[in-house]
Amino acid sequence: MNFTVAYRGHSGVSQVNGSMALSFAPNLRRDRVSFVGDLRDPLRFREAVSALHAVVVSDLKFKPKDRSAYQAYLKRVQEREQTIRKLATKQAKEQLLAIEPEPVPPGLESRFKSLREKYWGARFRYADYLAKNDPALFRVLVPCDPVVTVAPDVLFFECFSKDESSYGCLTVDRDLFATPGEVALGTTNVDYSLALYEEFQRLRTYRRTRFAVDPTGFEVSTEGAADYREEKIDLPPSWLRGFMQLQAAMSLPLRRVPVSREALYTVLAHLKRHRARTSPRAVRFELTPGAPVQIVLEPWEVRVTLHDTPYQGPKAETIRTWGRDRLLTLARLLPLADGADVFLLGTGLPSFWSVRLGGMRFLLGLSGWTANDWTSGGGALADLAPPVEPSEDLLGDIAAVFRASPALTFEQVRQRTGAAPHLVAAGLNRFALLGQLIHDLAGGVYRWRQILPVQTALKQVQIDSPEAEASKELVAQGRVQVTRDEKVSGLRALAGKVENRDIEVVIDPDGRVTRGQCNCSHYFRFKLRSGPCRHMQALRRGADGARPAGTLEQWYRMLIG
């Protein structure tokens, strides 16, 4: 998808009369959005926005190394080092014999500091140069600029990681800004550079900090200005799809687990100090109504008991989530955190970790696996999508309600539209998938914010691959017969017939399809490199008891348990 942004100037931090001025340049291709105010708590904001930066640039996907090239490189390095060492030794001996002993020159330390500042200044200028003159290279690190929304009660920043598996959202109450200036509600991208992250580190509590989503760029004369620039971003379809899928997952009914700061520290400290060498590598939540929640770190079986609040859910269940290394993004927030909440959708499905920071909330959304594909069970999220698309009339009613009031609870939407709960849930899920609204989990409200035009989103966002869609049709048509489902040496072995084909699937303790057998053309061409074929996926769905919900009412009852 080609995505065009236009900015006047660059976002940055400047110092004026002993105060800090933090200015964001908005995207001039969107509606006018502005906000000006003094930050009451710049320290919390600095740490929270730094954590958001960690989400933007994170890429934890496994990248195999080419060992042959590495060995050749080592050989060249050794030869070069030997040559340099011999030459340097010879030159050093000649120089020592030729000069008289000299004292250390005065001002050496101050000169060192000056040169060091010159070096780091050059690095920051180079990062800014990349953002201006080599956007292709810059976009390797930051696929899309963060999105900022100015709402009547909050400001919130959103971003999505490079590896398409982590979502970050920083929500700041408007009460945390003193002496507010010009305000224009709406959603826009803001100019972002790697050097801006370094500038954030200069924020201090003893200096007044002025925050601004700069409105001056929206002047009529902007397009002819010298600092006006346009940039065309080619967003990968998978990046956009992953972002929208996480948004849709947030709109579904979730299980809430309160986590104290001490418990969160225990989890992060253990993950930081230990590295699992064997599977499984999940974070397991053991939920029993009326009893403390148990967080279990596999494979060590380390238990963290949450004594503060008993679990309030309707039934006992165990939920496992993977890709836990991404949780280390929250480590920087621990000293300033008041507590946290974890919102769970199900085993292998997205989870959301919300950290409370006074008047701020930092939300980290994680896909079910760091590698967001079907070999890791990523298609399970598609099984939770509404089986029937909501009607155009219902979507129109929901949109009208939000245009009148941009932040509403689920019950308020239901009352104002007069629709049944299952219809409202399907409508909200549809709008979230299209990038039109966001579920503020910590605030308990749905917020209207449009990232993409509806028609653009409809063309770009597809929930499933053709193989996954075909597998659901095979299950719905009753063409799957499971003949074997058992555990062998810790692995789950499935066998059966799909469309009269003999199918075998082996699943590891982390839920990944590691081996399989099928005689179809997809498996013959790709094996498992592009994910399991439709027949393997259908066999797994059939073994897991996948049953398509015939109506929206059945779908909604399944979600709420």
C-alpha positions in Angstrom: 0.0 0.0 0.0 1.4 3.4 -1.0 0.9 5.9 1.8 1.8 9.6 1.4 2.7 12.0 4.2 3.6 15.7 4.1 5.3 17.7 6.9 6.5 21.2 7.4 9.8 21.1 9.3 10.7 18.3 11.7 9.7 17.2 15.1 12.2 18.2 17.8 13.1 19.3 21.3 14.6 22.8 21.8 15.6 24.8 24.8 14.3 28.4 25.2 15.0 30.6 28.3 15.7 27.6 30.5 12.6 25.7 29.4 12.2 22.7 27.0 9.9 22.9 24.0 8.7 19.6 22.6 7.2 20.1 19.1 5.7 17.4 16.8 5.2 18.2 13.1 1.8 16.8 12.0 0.9 15.2 8.7 -0.5 17.9 6.5 -2.3 15.4 4.3 -4.8 14.8 7.1 -7.3 17.0 8.9 -6.0 19.8 11.0 -4.9 18.5 14.4 -3.2 20.6 17.1 -2.6 20.7 20.8 -0.4 23.0 23.0 0.2 22.7 26.7 2.8 22.4 29.5 3.7 18.9 30.7 3.1 18.5 34.4 5.1 15.2 34.6 7.9 15.2 32.0 9.8 12.4 33.7 7.0 9.9 33.3 6.3 11.1 29.8 10.0 10.6 28.9 10.1 7.1 30.1 6.8 6.1 28.5 7.6 7.6 25.1 11.0 5.9 25.2 9.3 2.6 25.8 7.1 3.5 22.8 10.2 4.0 20.7 11.4 0.5 21.7 8.2 -0.9 20.3 8.6 1.0 17.0 12.1 -0.3 16.2 11.7 -3.8 17.7 12.4 -6.7 15.4 12.7 -10.1 17.2 12.1 -12.4 14.3 14.8 -15.1 13.9 17.3 -14.3 11.2 19.5 -17.3 10.2 23.2 -16.5 9.6 25.3 -17.5 6.6 28.2 -19.3 8.3 30.3 -19.7 5.2 30.5 -15.9 4.7 31.3 -15.5 8.3 34.2 -17.9 8.2 35.6 -16.2 5.1 35.2 -12.8 6.9 37.1 -14.1 9.9 40.0 -15.3 7.7 40.2 -11.9 6.0 40.2 -10.2 9.4 43.0 -12.3 10.7 45.1 -11.7 7.7 44.5 -8.0 7.9 45.2 -7.9 11.6 48.5 -9.6 11.1 49.5 -7.2 8.4 48.5 -4.2 10.5 50.1 -5.5 13.6 53.5 -6.0 11.9 53.4 -2.6 10.3 52.2 -0.8 13.5 55.0 -2.5 15.5 57.6 -1.4 13.1 56.4 2.2 12.9 56.0 2.4 16.7 59.6 1.3 17.2 60.9 3.9 14.7 58.9 6.7 16.3 60.0 5.9 19.8 63.6 5.9 18.8 63.2 9.2 16.9 61.5 11.4 19.5 62.4 12.7 23.0 60.1 12.0 26.0 57.4 14.7 26.3 54.9 15.5 29.1 51.2 15.0 28.7 49.9 18.1 26.8 47.7 20.5 28.8 44.0 20.5 28.1 43.9 16.9 26.9 40.8 16.1 28.8 38.8 19.1 27.7 39.9 18.4 24.1 38.7 14.8 24.4 35.2 16.0 25.6 35.0 18.5 22.7 35.8 15.8 20.2 33.3 13.4 21.8 30.6 15.9 21.5 31.5 16.5 17.9 31.3 12.8 17.2 27.8 12.3 18.8 26.6 15.5 17.1 27.6 14.1 13.8 25.8 10.8 14.6 22.5 12.7 15.4 22.9 14.8 12.2 23.4 11.7 10.2 20.2 10.1 11.6 18.3 13.2 10.7 19.9 13.2 7.2 18.7 9.7 6.6 15.2 10.6 7.5 15.3 13.6 5.1 17.4 12.2 2.1 17.3 8.4 2.3 13.7 7.5 3.4 14.1 4.0 2.1 16.9 3.2 4.5 15.2 5.1 7.3 12.0 3.1 6.8 13.9 -0.1 7.2 14.0 0.9 10.9 10.7 2.8 11.2 8.1 1.5 8.7 5.5 4.2 9.5 5.4 7.3 11.6 3.6 7.1 14.9 -0.1 8.2 15.0 -1.3 10.8 17.5 -4.9 11.4 18.4 -6.1 14.5 20.3 -9.4 13.6 22.1 -11.5 15.7 24.4 -10.1 14.0 27.5 -6.8 12.4 26.5 -4.0 12.4 24.0 -2.7 9.0 22.8 0.2 7.9 20.6 0.1 4.6 18.7 2.8 2.7 16.8 3.4 -0.8 15.4 6.7 -2.6 15.4 8.9 -3.4 12.4 8.5 -7.2 12.9 4.7 -6.8 12.8 4.2 -8.4 16.2 4.0 -5.6 18.8 1.7 -2.7 19.2 2.3 0.3 21.5 -0.2 2.9 22.7 0.7 5.7 25.2 -2.4 7.5 26.6 -1.9 10.8 28.4 -4.8 12.5 30.3 -5.4 16.1 29.3 -5.3 17.0 33.0 -1.5 16.4 32.9 -1.1 19.5 30.7 -1.2 23.0 32.2 -2.1 26.2 30.5 -3.5 24.5 27.3 -3.4 26.6 24.1 -4.9 26.0 20.7 -6.7 22.6 20.4 -8.1 20.9 17.3 -9.4 17.4 17.8 -8.5 14.6 15.4 -5.9 12.0 14.3 -2.7 12.5 12.4 0.8 11.1 11.8 3.6 13.0 13.4 7.1 13.3 12.0 9.5 11.0 13.7 13.3 10.4 13.5 15.8 8.4 15.4 17.5 11.6 16.6 14.2 12.6 18.2 14.4 9.7 20.6 17.8 11.0 21.8 16.2 14.4 22.3 13.5 12.9 24.5 16.2 11.9 27.0 16.9 15.5 27.8 13.5 16.0 29.4 13.8 16.8 33.2 11.4 17.6 36.0 13.2 20.8 37.0 12.6 22.4 33.6 9.3 23.6 32.3 8.4 21.4 29.2 6.1 22.8 26.5 4.4 20.1 24.4 2.9 21.0 21.0 1.4 19.2 18.0 2.4 22.2 15.9 -0.6 23.8 14.1 1.5 26.2 12.0 2.1 23.7 9.3 -1.5 23.9 8.1 -1.2 27.4 6.7 -2.1 27.9 3.1 1.4 29.0 2.2 3.0 25.9 3.7 3.3 23.9 0.4 5.6 26.5 -1.1 7.8 26.8 2.0 11.4 25.7 1.9 10.9 23.2 4.7 7.9 21.6 3.2 8.4 18.0 2.2 6.4 15.0 1.0 7.3 11.3 1.5 5.7 8.3 -0.1 5.8 5.2 2.2 5.2 1.7 0.8 3.6 -0.1 3.7 3.8 -3.9 3.4 0.4 -5.5 3.3 1.4 -7.8 6.1 2.4 -4.9 8.3 -1.0 -3.2 7.7 -2.9 -6.4 8.2 -1.1 -7.2 11.4 -1.8 -3.7 12.8 -5.5 -4.0 12.0 -5.8 -7.5 13.4 -4.4 -6.4 16.8 -6.9 -3.6 16.7 -9.7 -6.0 16.0 -8.6 -8.3 18.8 -8.7 -5.4 21.3 -12.4 -4.9 20.5 -13.4 -8.5 21.5 -14.4 -9.5 25.1 -11.1 -10.0 27.0 -10.2 -11.6 30.4 -8.7 -9.0 32.8 -5.9 -10.0 35.2 -4.6 -7.3 37.6 -0.9 -7.5 38.1 1.0 -5.7 40.9 4.3 -3.9 40.1 6.2 -6.4 42.3 4.7 -9.4 40.3 5.5 -7.7 37.0 9.1 -7.1 38.2 9.4 -10.8 39.2 8.4 -11.9 35.7 10.6 -9.5 33.8 13.6 -10.1 36.1 13.4 -13.9 35.6 13.1 -13.5 31.8 16.0 -11.1 31.7 18.3 -13.4 33.7 17.4 -16.7 32.2 17.2 -18.0 28.6 15.2 -21.1 27.9 17.1 -23.7 25.9 14.1 -26.1 25.3 10.4 -25.9 24.6 7.8 -24.9 25.8 8.6 -21.2 26.2 5.2 -19.9 27.1 3.8 -17.6 29.8 1.0 -19.7 31.3 -1.9 -18.0 33.2 -3.9 -20.4 35.4 -7.3 -18.8 36.1 -9.6 -20.1 38.8 -12.7 -18.1 39.9 -12.3 -16.8 43.4 -8.6 -17.8 43.7 -5.4 -15.9 43.1 -4.1 -16.0 39.5 -1.0 -18.0 38.9 1.5 -16.9 36.3 3.8 -19.7 35.3 7.0 -19.2 33.3 7.8 -22.3 31.2 9.9 -24.4 31.0 11.2 -23.6 34.5 7.7 -23.8 36.0 8.5 -20.7 38.0 5.2 -19.6 39.6 4.2 -16.0 40.4 1.1 -15.8 42.5 -1.1 -12.7 42.3 -2.5 -12.4 45.8 -3.9 -8.9 45.5 -7.2 -9.6 43.6 -8.9 -13.0 43.1 -9.8 -13.9 39.6 -13.4 -12.7 38.8 -14.0 -14.7 35.6 -16.9 -17.1 35.0 -14.9 -20.3 34.6 -11.6 -22.0 35.3 -9.2 -22.1 32.4 -5.5 -22.0 31.4 -4.2 -19.6 28.8 -0.8 -19.7 27.3 0.9 -16.9 25.4 4.2 -16.9 23.5 6.8 -14.4 22.3 7.5 -13.2 25.9 10.9 -11.6 25.2 8.9 -8.6 23.9 7.7 -8.0 27.5 11.2 -6.6 28.3 10.0 -3.4 26.7 8.1 -2.7 29.9 11.2 -2.9 32.1 12.0 0.9 31.7 8.5 1.7 33.1 8.8 -0.3 36.4 10.3 2.5 38.6 7.4 4.8 37.8 4.6 2.2 37.5 1.6 2.1 39.9 0.5 -1.3 38.7 -0.6 -3.2 35.6 -3.4 -5.2 34.0 -3.2 -8.0 31.5 -6.0 -8.6 29.0 -6.1 -12.1 27.6 -8.1 -13.4 24.6 -7.1 -17.1 24.6 -4.2 -19.5 24.1 -2.0 -18.5 21.2 -4.0 -15.3 20.7 -3.0 -11.6 21.2 -2.5 -10.4 24.8 -2.4 -6.8 26.0 -0.3 -5.5 28.9 -1.4 -2.1 30.3 0.9 -0.3 32.7 -0.5 2.5 34.9 1.8 5.5 35.2 -0.3 8.1 37.2 -2.2 10.1 34.6 -0.6 8.0 31.8 -1.2 4.4 30.6 1.1 2.5 28.4 -0.4 -0.4 26.5 1.8 -3.1 24.9 -0.2 -5.4 22.5 1.5 -8.7 21.5 0.4 -11.0 18.7 0.1 -14.7 19.7 3.7 -15.4 18.5 6.6 -13.2 17.5 6.5 -14.9 14.1 3.0 -14.0 13.1 2.2 -16.9 10.7 0.1 -20.1 10.6 3.0 -22.4 11.5 2.7 -20.8 14.9 -1.1 -21.0 14.9 -1.6 -17.3 13.9 -4.8 -18.2 12.0 -6.6 -18.9 15.2 -7.4 -15.2 15.5 -9.4 -15.5 12.3 -11.6 -18.1 13.9 -12.9 -15.5 16.3 -14.0 -13.1 13.6 -17.8 -12.6 13.2 -19.2 -15.4 11.0 -21.5 -12.9 9.3 -20.7 -9.3 8.3 -22.9 -6.7 10.2 -25.4 -4.9 8.0 -24.7 -1.5 6.5 -27.6 0.1 8.5 -26.0 -1.1 11.7 -22.6 0.2 10.8 -24.1 3.5 9.8 -25.9 3.8 13.2 -22.7 3.0 15.1 -20.7 5.5 13.1 -23.4 8.2 13.7 -23.3 7.6 17.4 -19.5 8.0 17.6 -19.5 11.1 15.5 -21.9 12.7 18.1 -19.7 11.5 21.0 -16.2 10.1 20.2 -15.7 8.1 23.4 -18.4 5.6 24.5 -18.7 2.4 26.5 -20.1 -0.8 25.0 -23.4 -0.3 27.0 -23.7 3.3 25.8 -23.3 2.2 22.2 -25.9 -0.5 22.7 -28.4 1.9 24.2 -28.0 4.7 21.7 -28.2 2.3 18.7 -30.9 0.1 20.2 -29.2 -2.9 18.8 -28.6 -6.3 20.5 -25.2 -6.9 22.2 -24.1 -9.4 19.6 -24.8 -7.0 16.8 -23.0 -4.2 18.5 -20.0 -6.4 19.2 -19.8 -7.4 15.6 -20.1 -3.8 14.4 -17.3 -2.6 16.8 -15.1 -5.4 15.7 -15.6 -4.5 12.0 -14.8 -0.8 12.6 -11.7 -1.7 14.5 -10.5 -4.0 11.7 -11.0 -1.1 9.3 -9.0 1.3 11.5 -11.9 3.5 12.4 -11.9 3.0 16.2 -9.8 1.8 19.1 -10.8 0.1 22.3 -9.2 1.9 25.2 -8.8 -1.1 27.5 -7.6 0.8 30.6 -10.4 3.5 30.2 -13.1 0.9 29.4 -14.3 2.9 26.4 -14.3 2.7 22.6 -12.8 5.8 20.9 -13.5 6.9 17.3 -10.2 7.6 15.5 -9.8 7.1 11.8 -6.4 5.9 10.6 -7.4 5.0 7.0 -10.3 5.8 4.8 -12.8 3.0 4.8 -12.5 2.2 1.1 -8.7 2.0 1.4 -8.9 -0.3 4.4 -11.4 -2.6 2.6 -9.0 -3.1 -0.3 -5.9 -3.7 1.9 -7.1 -5.6 5.0 -7.8 -9.3 4.6 -8.0 -11.5 7.7 -6.8 -14.8 6.2 -4.6 -16.2 3.5 -6.3 -18.3 0.7 -5.1 -21.5 2.3 -6.5 -20.6 5.7 -9.9 -19.6 4.1 -10.0 -22.9 2.2 -9.3 -24.9 5.3 -12.3 -23.3 7.1 -14.5 -24.3 4.2 -13.3 -27.9 4.3 -14.2 -28.1 8.0 -17.6 -26.4 7.4 -18.3 -28.9 4.6 -17.5 -31.9 6.9 -14.7 -33.2 4.7 -12.3 -33.7 7.6 -11.9 -37.1 9.4 -9.5 -37.3 12.3 -8.1 -40.8 12.9 -5.3 -40.0 15.4 -4.7 -37.4 18.0 -2.1 -38.3 20.7 1.0 -37.1 22.5 4.3 -38.8 21.5 7.5 -37.7 23.4 6.0 -34.3 24.2 4.8 -33.7 20.6 1.2 -33.8 19.4 0.7 -36.1 16.5 -2.4 -35.8 14.2 -3.4 -38.0 11.4 -6.6 -38.3 9.3 -8.2 -37.8 5.9 -9.1 -34.5 4.2 -10.7 -34.7 0.7 -9.6 -38.3 0.7 -6.0 -37.3 1.1 -3.9 -38.9 3.9 -2.7 -36.1 6.1 -0.2 -36.1 9.0 0.7 -33.1 11.2 3.2 -32.9 14.2 2.9 -30.0 16.6 5.5 -29.0 19.2 4.8 -27.9 22.8 4.8 -24.3 21.7 1.9 -25.0 19.3 4.0 -24.7 16.1 3.6 -27.1 13.2 7.1 -28.6 12.8 6.5 -31.5 10.4 3.7 -32.7 8.2 2.8 -34.8 5.2 0.4 -34.1 2.3 0.4 -34.8 -1.4 -1.2 -31.6 -2.6 0.6 -29.1 -4.9 1.1 -26.4 -2.1 3.0 -28.8 0.1 5.0 -30.2 -2.8 6.1 -26.7 -3.8 6.6 -25.0 -0.4 6.7 -27.7 2.3 6.1 -25.6 5.5 8.1 -22.5 4.3 4.8 -20.6 3.5 2.8 -22.2 6.2 0.9 -25.5 6.2 -1.4 -26.3 3.3 -5.1 -26.1 3.6 -5.4 -29.8 4.3 -3.1 -29.7 7.3 -4.8 -26.6 8.6 -8.2 -28.3 8.2 -7.0 -31.4 10.0 -5.8 -29.2 12.9 -9.0 -27.3 13.0 -11.0 -30.5 13.0 -8.9 -32.0 15.8 -9.3 -28.8 17.9 -13.1 -29.0 17.5 -13.4 -25.9 15.3 -17.1 -25.3 14.6 -18.1 -22.2 12.6 -20.7 -20.2 14.5 -23.8 -20.0 12.3 -25.1 -16.7 13.7 -23.7 -13.6 15.3 -25.6 -14.5 18.5 -23.9 -17.9 18.7 -20.5 -16.2 18.0 -21.0 -13.7 20.8 -22.1 -16.3 23.4 -18.9 -18.3 22.5 -16.7 -15.2 23.2 -18.2 -14.3 26.5 -18.1 -17.9 27.7 
